[in-house]
């Protein structure tokens, strides 16, 4: 509850503070300018045939890396503050790209824009005066949380993104971003997002130091402390993973009750030899029957500025499969309400086969939790590797059946 309070209350104070400290501009940059600026900062080529040479040229930037964090000048939160416009209302020609069949905005496209903006905010925080190109390779490590305040995003009203670096470690940065939409002359809040970015060397092989962060006001101090708490929670969550620790006594009771509730009592008299025989409780669906899968060929068109597959593209495809999974579960029109715990475990190379598998893992009343597992198949090595795990929460207008697991996994 405290975390939700700080996400909803403190950022609005910070946005007003940062906006008042920036010079007003008659025209805000749009998302195409964001991506062009990222290419300029890194020196990325717009032609795939030149990508090898462009990456070779980045090797010379190793000399610009700091030997320790103390060598880098500290920065303020307002130094990385950016505002970007998505002119869906004032430039109707770009609306088609963002439009879905329900005449609202495709949320997958918003995920792509948030990913690009988050990277640019971090480059703004770490920019070196007098150096047109950055020696850092800044990539998305985690989408910690995205909370939506509205069910429907209008396709014919301008959208404004704002954001800044809110917490800094040695080599990682937390970025808070907000999306607002213009209605009757005023911008109203649509969503709040928290991303975690990591900085690496020019070849994206080793961690690199980033500028420390100065807190100037009590509000900024609170936001920084919340970023530190978020980091500790992620460490605790990783430590408590089922791959490292056995289930707790409470979790074991839940598992056992699920088993008993699905046991066929007609077979119980014959002893535990018949435990394979299971029955589905009323108004329920077996979890294994909720699965949907998709396959994407990773073409150069989907590459990022480091010539790997763009993280925003991965999020969009995973979200679209998650939405379809919820729809297939019986929800005619799922509304996304939250996105969290998107872990970017390893990069996806151009030329890989991206395999996405979605399934409903929990349902309660009119809420549906969908998990999407992403793995890549390398045609050369014939190896499968997990790249991402996504978690999406959808809301239905009708009450949904419960989902019931059949196996321990």
N, C-alpha and C positions, 0 to 999 in steps of 0.2 A: 504493500500500500504506500509506503514511504517513497519507493522508487517511482511508482506511478505518479505520485504527487509532485515529485521533483521534475519529472519529465514534462508534466503539463503546466506547472506554474513557473518554475525558474527560467526555462528558456524564453518565455514571453518577456520577462523582465530583461534578460540579457539582450534579446533582439532589439528592444527599444534603446538600450544603452549603447549597443554597438552602432546601430543605425544613426543615432544622434552624433556619433563621433566620426562619421564618414561624410565626405562631401557629397551633396546630392548631385546626381547626374541626370541630364534630360533623357538619356536613353540607357537602359540596362542591356547587358549582353544577353544573347539567347544561347540555346544549347548547342547550336552548330558552332558558335564562336568559342564555347567552352572546349569542344573537342579539337578545334583548330589550334587553340592556345596550348592544349596538352601536347599536340604533335610538335609544336614549335619548341616547347620547353625540353622535350626529350630528344628532338631531332629525328623523329620517326618519318619514314618515307611513306608517301601516299601510294606508291607502286609496290606491289608484292615482289616484283623481280629485283627490287633494290634493297630488300629487307636485310639481307646478309651484310651488305656493305654498310648500311646504317648502323647495325649492331656492332660491327667492327670499329666504326668511328667512335662509338660510345666508350670503348675501352680506354681511350686516352683521358677520359674524365676521372679516372681513378685518383689522379693527383689532387683533385679538388675535395676529396673526402676528408672529413675531420678525423684526427687521431683519437680524440676524446670529446665527450659532449661539452665539456667546459670551454673548448675552443670556439664554440658556436655562440653567436649573440642571442640572448634571450628575446622572445617575442611576446607581445600581448595578444589577448583573444581578439581584440578588434583589428589586429594586423592581418588576420586571416579571414575576416568577415567578408562574405561575398553575397551579392544579390543577382539572381539570374531570372530572366523572363522567359516564359513559354507562351507566345502570343497566339493562343488558340482563338481568341475573339477578334483581335485586331488584324491577324493574318490568316484568313480562312484556308489558304492554300496548303498549310501544313496540317490541317485538322484531320485529313483522311488517314494519315499515318497513325494517329492516336485514337481513332474511332473504333468502337466495337459494335456488335450487332444490336445492342440495346440502346444505341445512341448515347453512350457515355464514354468516358476515357478509359482506354486499356491500361490497367494497372501494371502490366508487364513492361510497358514503355516507360512508366514512371520509375520503375526499379532501375532501368537502364540509365535514365537521367540522373538519379540519385547517386549511382555508382560513379559516373563521370564527374559530377560536381564534387563529390567527396574527395576524389583524387586531386582535383584542381585546388581545393581548399588546402590540402596538405602541402602541395607545391608552393602555394602562396605563403604558408607558414615557414617553409624551409628555403625560400629563395635567397640566392646570394647576389648581393649588389654587384653590378658590373659583369655578371656572368649570364649570357642569354640562355645557356643550356644548363640543366640541373644534372649533377652527377648521380642523383638518387633515382632508384627505381621504386616508386611507391605503388604498392598493390593492396587490394582489399583482402583482409584476413578474416573478417567476421562482420556479419550484420547482426548486431546485438539485439536490436528491437526496432520495429516499425509499428506505430499505433495509429490507426485511422480514426478521425473524429467524425467523418461523414461516410455514409454508405455509397453515395453516388457522386462522381466527379463530373461536372458539366463539361461538354465538349466545345462550347461556344463562348467561354469566358476565359480571359487571360489568367495564367497561373504564374505565381512568383515563388522561386526557391530562395531560401536564405540559409546560411550555415557558417560555422566557424569551428576551429579546433578547440575542444573543451577540456582535454586532458592530454598530457604527454609523458611518456616513459623515456627510456634510453633510446629505443629504436622504433617505438610504436606511438601512434596518435589516435585518440578518440575524436570523432567528428560528430557534432550534433547538427542536424539539418531540419528545416521546417518547410512545409509546402502550404501556400495560401492561394485562395482563388478569389478573383474579383467579382463581387456581387453588389449592385446598386452603388457603385463608386467606392466601396470599401473592400479590403482584403480580409477574408475570414479564414481561420485555421482549418486545414484539411488533414494533415498528418504530421507526426514528429518521428524522426528517424535517428538512430544512433549506429554509426559504423566505426569499425576499428581498422586502421590502416597500418601497414608496416613499411619501413624504409629499408632498402637493400642497396647493394653496390651497383655500379652501372651495368654489370652483366647479370644482375638478379641472382647472385650466388650466395652472398653473405650479408648479414645484417649491417646496417650503417646508422650512425648517430644522427639524431635530429635536434633542432633547436629547443632548449628548455622553454617553459611557458611561465609568464609572469601573471599573477592575479592582482588586479587593481582595486576590486570592490568586494564587499562581503558576498554579493550574489555570485561573482565569479569564483570566489573561494569555495562556496557551497557546491557549485557545479563541478569544480575540480575534485573535491572530496567525493562526490558521487561517482566520478570517473574512476577514482581509486577503488571505491567499493565495488564497482562493476568488475574491475580486474580481479579482485580477490574472490568474488562470487564465481567467476569463470574458472579460476584455479580450483576452488572447492568442488565445483561441478565436475571438472575433469577428473579430480581425485576420486570422486564417488561413482565413477562410471562402472557399469555392470561388468565391463571387461577387466576391471581392476579390483572390485570389491563384490562380495556376495550380497544378495538382497537383504535388507533389514528385516526384522521380525514382522513389522507392519506390512512390508511388501510381500513377505512369504504368506501371510494370512490372506492377502488379497488374491494372490495366485491360487492358493488352495481353495478359496471360496469359488473362484471362477471355475476351477476344475470340478468341484462338487456340483455346482449349479448346472453344469453341462453333461454330467455323467448320466448315462441311461440307467435308470433305477431297475428296469426289467432285467438287465444283465448283472446288476450288483449282487444278486443272490448267488450267482455262480462264482463269486470271488473276484479277486483283482486281476484274474487272467483276461477279463473282458473290458479293461479300462480303455481300450481303443475305441469302443463303441460310445459315441457321444451324441447328445441331442441338442438342438438349437432352442434356446429359450424363446418364448413368445416375443414378437415385435423386435427381433434381433437379426443380425446378419453376421455370418462368419467373416472374420477379418481377411482371410485369404481370398474371399470372393469379391473384395473391394478393389483389387489391384488393377492398375492400368499401366501400360508401358509405352515408351516411344523411343525412337532412334533418330539421331541427328548426325549428318556428316559435317565435320568441322572444316568449312571452306575458309580461304583467306579473307573473304569479305567480313567475317565475324571476328577478325583479329583485333587486339588492342594495340596500344602504342609500343608494346614490347614484343609484338608478333606472337603472342599467345592468344587464346580465345578470350574475348572480352567477358569479364565477370558479369556485367549487366545482361549480356546475351544469355548466359547460363541461368541467371535468376529469372529472366523473362520466360524462357522455355520451361523451367521447373514450375514457375507459377501457373503457366497455362495448362500444364499437365495436372497440377494440383487442383486447379479449378475444374478441369474436366473430370477428375476423380470424384470430387464432391458432387458434381452434376450427375455422374453415373450412379452415385450412391442413392440418389432419389431426390436431390435438391434441384428444382428446375432452374433456379438462378442464385448461385451462391454469392454472397457479398463478403469480401475479405475484410476482416477487422483487425488482424494482427499478423505480423511476420516476425519470427525471431529464431535465433540460434542457427543462422546460415554459416556453416563452417567451410572455409576454403582451405582444404587440406593439401592440395597440390594443383599446379597449373595444368591446363588442358592445351595440348599442342595442336597446331594446325595439322589437319590430315587425320586426326583421331576419329574414332566412332564414339559418339556420346550416347550412352544408354541411360535413360531415365526410367525409374520405377516408382510409381506413386501408389499409396494405399491409405485408406482411412484407418487411423490408429486409435481414435477415441471419438465418441459422440455422446452428447448430453443435451437433452431438450432440443433447442434449435441451433446448437453449435456443433461444428464438425472440425476435428483436428486431422490434418492430412500431412503425412510425411513423404517426402520425395527423396529417393536415394539416387545419386548420380555417380556413374563410373565410366571410365574410358577404356576402350579396347585399342591397343596399338597393333596395327596390321603387321608391322615389322617384327616386333618381339612376341606377338600373340599373348600379351599379358593384359589382365583386367586389373584396374586400380580404382579405388574409391576416390573421388575428387571433392564431392560436396554432399552434405545432408541438409535438407531444407524442411522447415516447419511452418505451415500456414494454418491459420484459424479462420474458418468461414462461418457465416451466419445464414440461416435459412429462414424463410418466412413461415415455414411449417415445422412442427416437431419431427425430429428424425429418429429412426430406429437405433437401438444400441448396437455397437459393434462388439463382437465377442471373439477373443483369440482361441484358437484350437491347439496350438503348440506352445511350448515354453518360450521359444524365440519371439 
